Amino acid sequence: MESKLVFHDGDCHCKKVRWKVQAPTSVIAKKFNCFDYSMRGNTHFIVSRQWFELLGDSDQFTITYTFGTHTAKHTFCKFCGITSFYTPWSNLDGIAVTLICLDIGTFSHVEIQNFDGKNWENFYNQNGIALQSKIHSTK
């Protein structure tokens, strides 16, 4: 069963950072067990950067945090602190959108898979997450 592409609206808690993303109606989101993602409760899926659009004046309300290799760009709202999207290390050409920050009413199916971020290198090589920003639809 193929999933069609639609626009999904997303935002942070205070709604100062608003965006839309074109993605399938059926997605597989990743829930990481590594320290940073576990603390934030971040469950997300990744899309191509070209499918993501920051709306209005939202960019003036964002700030970016990096750590480790400073490759991933963790974007969050300056006011409420929510990370509703970010640039993941695994997909620099993509955007990871936080599932809970999306209007779930536009999805037909959401599957959540656990991702072993504590053993990132091994799991990354076996899981194929680097392809996530290149996928056009899911089955």
C-alpha positions as CSV (number, residue, x, y, z in Angstrom):
1,M,0.0,0.0,0.0
2,E,1.6,3.2,-1.1
3,S,1.3,6.4,0.9
4,K,0.6,9.7,-0.9
5,L,2.5,12.9,-0.1
6,V,0.6,15.6,1.7
7,F,1.5,18.8,3.6
8,H,1.6,18.4,7.4
9,D,1.7,21.5,9.6
10,G,4.0,21.7,12.6
11,D,4.9,24.1,15.3
12,C,6.5,24.6,18.7
13,H,4.6,24.8,22.0
14,C,4.2,28.6,21.9
15,K,3.5,28.6,18.1
16,K,6.1,31.2,17.3
17,V,8.0,28.7,15.2
18,R,5.7,27.4,12.5
19,W,6.5,25.2,9.5
20,K,5.0,22.8,7.0
21,V,6.5,19.6,5.6
22,Q,5.6,17.5,2.6
23,A,5.6,13.9,3.7
24,P,3.7,10.7,3.2
25,T,0.5,10.1,5.0
26,S,2.1,6.9,6.4
27,V,5.5,7.4,8.2
28,I,8.0,5.5,10.3
29,A,9.3,7.6,13.1
30,K,12.4,6.8,15.1
31,K,12.6,6.9,18.9
32,F,16.2,7.1,20.1
33,N,17.6,5.9,23.4
34,C,20.7,8.1,23.4
35,F,21.1,10.7,26.2
36,D,20.1,13.9,24.3
37,Y,17.0,12.4,22.6
38,S,15.9,10.5,25.6
39,M,16.0,13.7,27.7
40,R,13.9,15.6,25.2
41,G,11.6,12.7,24.3
42,N,12.3,13.3,20.6
43,T,10.6,10.9,18.3
44,H,11.0,12.0,14.7
45,F,11.1,11.1,11.0
46,I,13.4,12.6,8.3
47,V,12.4,14.2,5.0
48,S,14.4,15.9,2.3
49,R,15.2,19.5,3.1
50,Q,13.4,20.6,0.0
51,W,10.1,19.3,1.5
52,F,10.4,21.5,4.5
53,E,9.4,25.2,4.8
54,L,9.7,27.5,7.7
55,L,6.7,29.8,7.7
56,G,6.3,33.6,8.2
57,D,8.8,35.2,10.6
58,S,9.6,31.9,12.4
59,D,13.3,32.1,11.7
60,Q,13.6,35.1,14.1
61,F,12.4,32.9,17.0
62,T,14.8,30.0,16.4
63,I,18.2,29.3,17.8
64,T,20.6,26.4,17.1
65,Y,22.5,24.2,19.5
66,T,25.3,21.9,18.5
67,F,27.5,19.5,20.4
68,G,30.1,16.7,19.8
69,T,31.2,17.0,16.2
70,H,28.9,20.1,15.7
71,T,27.5,18.5,12.6
72,A,23.9,18.1,13.6
73,K,22.0,21.4,14.0
74,H,19.5,21.2,16.8
75,T,17.0,24.0,16.2
76,F,14.7,25.1,19.0
77,C,12.4,28.0,19.8
78,K,14.0,30.9,21.8
79,F,10.8,31.3,23.8
80,C,9.4,27.8,24.7
81,G,12.6,25.8,24.1
82,I,10.9,23.1,22.0
83,T,12.9,21.3,19.2
84,S,10.2,20.9,16.6
85,F,12.7,20.1,13.8
86,Y,16.5,19.9,13.3
87,T,19.2,18.9,10.9
88,P,20.4,15.4,11.8
89,W,23.9,14.2,11.6
90,S,22.8,11.2,9.6
91,N,21.1,13.2,6.9
92,L,22.6,16.7,6.4
93,D,20.5,17.1,3.3
94,G,17.3,16.5,5.3
95,I,15.3,17.7,8.2
96,A,14.1,15.6,11.1
97,V,10.7,16.7,12.2
98,T,9.5,15.9,15.8
99,L,6.4,13.8,15.5
100,I,4.6,15.3,18.5
101,C,4.9,18.8,17.0
102,L,2.8,17.8,13.9
103,D,-0.9,17.9,13.3
104,I,-1.4,14.1,13.6
105,G,-4.8,14.4,11.8
106,T,-3.1,14.4,8.4
107,F,-1.5,10.9,8.9
108,S,-3.2,7.6,8.0
109,H,-0.6,5.6,9.9
110,V,2.4,6.2,12.1
111,E,4.8,3.5,13.2
112,I,7.4,4.1,15.9
113,Q,10.6,2.2,15.7
114,N,13.2,2.1,18.5
115,F,16.7,3.3,17.3
116,D,19.7,2.3,19.3
117,G,21.5,5.7,19.6
118,K,23.7,4.5,22.5
119,N,25.4,2.2,20.0
120,W,25.0,4.7,17.1
121,E,27.9,3.6,14.8
122,N,26.8,0.0,14.7
123,F,23.1,0.7,14.4
124,Y,23.6,3.5,11.8
125,N,25.5,1.1,9.5
126,Q,22.9,-1.6,9.8
127,N,19.7,0.5,9.8
128,G,19.8,2.5,6.6
129,I,18.8,5.8,8.3
130,A,21.0,7.7,6.0
131,L,18.5,7.0,3.2
132,Q,15.6,8.6,5.1
133,S,16.0,12.0,3.4
134,K,16.0,10.4,0.0
135,I,12.7,8.3,0.3
136,H,9.7,9.7,-1.5
137,S,7.0,7.4,-0.1
138,T,6.6,4.5,2.3
139,K,4.8,1.3,2.0
